[in-house]
């Protein structure tokens, strides 16, 4: 993703740095919320911790630390 794509996502052309930073902050919050929902959906659909971690580009331990839950305690 380049700066043009990011600017389109945050709804600014980058003319006002404070506006762009606020928009970026809101985008991060929305992405974090979406991640929580999608990880929950993945868990309830039976995906393993390893599968979820690979999809997110992180370790299984990172997913467990961030999202917790007993589903990640087993050998998945």
ChimeraX attribute file (.defattr): number of C-alpha atoms within 10 A of each C-alpha:
attribute: neighborCount
match mode: 1-to-1
recipient: residues
	/A:1	5
	/A:2	6
	/A:3	10
	/A:4	12
	/A:5	11
	/A:6	16
	/A:7	16
	/A:8	11
	/A:9	13
	/A:10	20
	/A:11	13
	/A:12	17
	/A:13	16
	/A:14	16
	/A:15	9
	/A:16	9
	/A:17	11
	/A:18	10
	/A:19	15
	/A:20	18
	/A:21	14
	/A:22	12
	/A:23	17
	/A:24	18
	/A:25	13
	/A:26	13
	/A:27	15
	/A:28	13
	/A:29	12
	/A:30	11
	/A:31	12
	/A:32	12
	/A:33	11
	/A:34	12
	/A:35	14
	/A:36	13
	/A:37	12
	/A:38	13
	/A:39	19
	/A:40	15
	/A:41	12
	/A:42	15
	/A:43	17
	/A:44	11
	/A:45	9
	/A:46	10
	/A:47	15
	/A:48	18
	/A:49	24
	/A:50	17
	/A:51	16
	/A:52	19
	/A:53	17
	/A:54	13
	/A:55	11
	/A:56	14
	/A:57	11
	/A:58	12
	/A:59	16
	/A:60	19
	/A:61	15
	/A:62	14
	/A:63	20
	/A:64	16
	/A:65	11
	/A:66	10
	/A:67	13
	/A:68	12
	/A:69	12
	/A:70	7
	/A:71	15
	/A:72	18
	/A:73	11
	/A:74	8
	/A:75	8
	/A:76	11
